[in-house]
């Protein structure tokens, strides 16, 4: 049974993880966030919260 022989499956597993680890950091670093903070949000991060019921 081929499932009991780890030699070819280990090589496939190892090569797939090497490809995964070499390509994913590049894809992740290319990601840019959609909502960058504006200057007003950085200067005034805490606005008072007005509750609808007093």
C-alpha positions as CSV (number, residue, x, y, z in Angstrom):
1,X,0.0,0.0,0.0
2,X,1.5,3.4,-0.9
3,X,0.1,5.1,2.2
4,X,2.5,3.2,4.4
5,X,5.6,4.3,2.4
6,X,6.5,7.8,3.7
7,X,9.2,8.5,1.2
8,X,7.3,10.0,-1.7
9,X,4.7,11.7,0.5
10,X,7.3,13.3,2.7
11,X,9.0,14.8,-0.3
12,X,5.7,16.2,-1.6
13,X,4.8,17.6,1.8
14,X,8.2,19.2,2.2
15,X,8.2,20.7,-1.2
16,X,4.7,22.1,-0.8
17,X,5.6,23.7,2.5
18,X,8.8,25.2,1.0
19,X,6.8,26.7,-1.8
20,X,4.2,28.0,0.7
21,X,6.7,29.6,2.9
22,X,8.6,31.2,0.1
23,X,5.5,32.7,-1.6
24,X,3.2,33.7,1.2
25,X,5.5,36.4,2.9
26,X,5.7,38.2,-0.5
27,X,1.9,38.1,-0.9
28,X,1.3,39.3,2.6
29,X,3.7,42.2,2.3
30,X,2.0,43.3,-0.9
31,X,-1.3,43.7,1.0
32,X,-2.3,47.3,1.7
33,X,-5.0,48.2,4.3
34,X,-8.1,49.8,2.9
35,X,-8.8,52.2,5.8
36,X,-5.8,54.1,6.6
37,X,-6.2,56.5,9.6
38,X,-6.5,60.1,8.8
39,X,-4.7,62.9,10.7
40,X,-7.9,63.8,12.7
41,X,-8.3,60.3,13.9
42,X,-4.6,60.2,15.0
43,X,-4.8,63.5,16.9
44,X,-8.3,62.9,18.5
45,X,-8.6,59.2,19.0
46,X,-11.2,59.5,21.9
47,X,-14.4,61.4,21.3
48,X,-17.0,61.6,24.0
49,X,-19.8,59.1,23.7
50,X,-23.3,60.5,24.0
51,X,-25.8,57.9,25.2
52,X,-29.3,58.0,23.7
53,X,-30.9,57.7,27.1
54,X,-30.0,60.0,30.0
